[in-house]
Amino acid sequence: MSELRKRGLITAVICSEPFKKLGTAQSRVFGTPDLPLIMIPHPLGGLSIEQVGARAEIAIPQILAAIREHLK
């Protein structure tokens, strides 16, 4: 993701709360501290399709915000 971001593409990483600290640290390590983290509730694995859809509904506004921010 960081390489794509460095090339000017709209990028973000979707992660759940337990991985927020790791995602933030890794984005700094790879030189893209401004890489947006799209936060969803944990866990993602083992969920029903309806539960995954609920996670998507949480992610979509954040994804749109990241796109809008990138386009400024």
C-alpha positions as CSV (number, residue, x, y, z in Angstrom):
1,M,0.0,0.0,0.0
2,S,2.7,2.4,0.9
3,E,4.4,2.1,-2.5
4,L,1.1,2.8,-4.2
5,R,0.5,5.8,-2.0
6,K,4.0,7.1,-2.8
7,R,3.0,6.9,-6.5
8,G,0.0,9.2,-5.9
9,L,-2.7,6.6,-5.9
10,I,-5.7,6.7,-3.6
11,T,-4.9,4.1,-0.9
12,A,-6.0,3.1,2.5
13,V,-5.7,0.0,4.8
14,I,-8.8,-1.6,6.3
15,C,-8.0,-3.0,9.8
16,S,-9.7,-3.8,13.0
17,E,-9.1,-2.1,16.4
18,P,-6.5,-4.7,17.7
19,F,-4.3,-3.9,14.7
20,K,-4.6,-0.1,14.8
21,K,-1.3,0.5,16.6
22,L,0.5,-1.9,14.2
23,G,-1.0,-0.3,11.1
24,T,0.0,3.1,12.3
25,A,3.6,2.0,13.1
26,Q,3.9,0.2,9.8
27,S,2.7,3.1,7.8
28,R,5.4,5.3,9.4
29,V,8.1,2.6,8.9
30,F,7.3,2.4,5.2
31,G,7.3,6.2,4.8
32,T,3.6,7.0,4.5
33,P,2.5,8.2,7.9
34,D,-0.5,9.8,6.3
35,L,-1.8,6.5,5.0
36,P,-5.5,6.3,6.1
37,L,-6.5,3.4,8.3
38,I,-10.1,2.4,7.7
39,M,-11.2,1.1,11.1
40,I,-13.8,-1.7,11.4
41,P,-14.8,-3.7,14.5
42,H,-12.9,-6.9,15.3
43,P,-13.1,-9.7,14.2
44,L,-13.7,-10.1,10.5
45,G,-13.0,-13.8,10.2
46,G,-15.8,-16.3,11.0
47,L,-18.6,-13.8,10.5
48,S,-21.9,-14.3,8.6
49,I,-22.4,-12.5,5.3
50,E,-24.7,-10.1,7.2
51,Q,-22.1,-9.3,9.8
52,V,-19.5,-8.7,7.0
53,G,-22.0,-6.4,5.4
54,A,-22.3,-4.5,8.7
55,R,-18.5,-4.0,8.7
56,A,-18.7,-2.7,5.1
57,E,-21.3,-0.2,6.1
58,I,-18.9,1.1,8.8
59,A,-16.0,1.2,6.3
60,I,-17.7,2.9,3.4
61,P,-18.0,6.4,4.9
62,Q,-14.4,6.2,5.9
63,I,-13.3,5.1,2.5
64,L,-15.3,8.0,0.9
65,A,-13.7,10.4,3.3
66,A,-10.2,9.1,2.4
67,I,-11.0,9.6,-1.3
68,R,-12.3,13.1,-0.7
69,E,-9.2,14.0,1.3
70,H,-6.9,12.6,-1.3
71,L,-8.6,14.7,-4.0
72,K,-8.2,18.0,-2.2
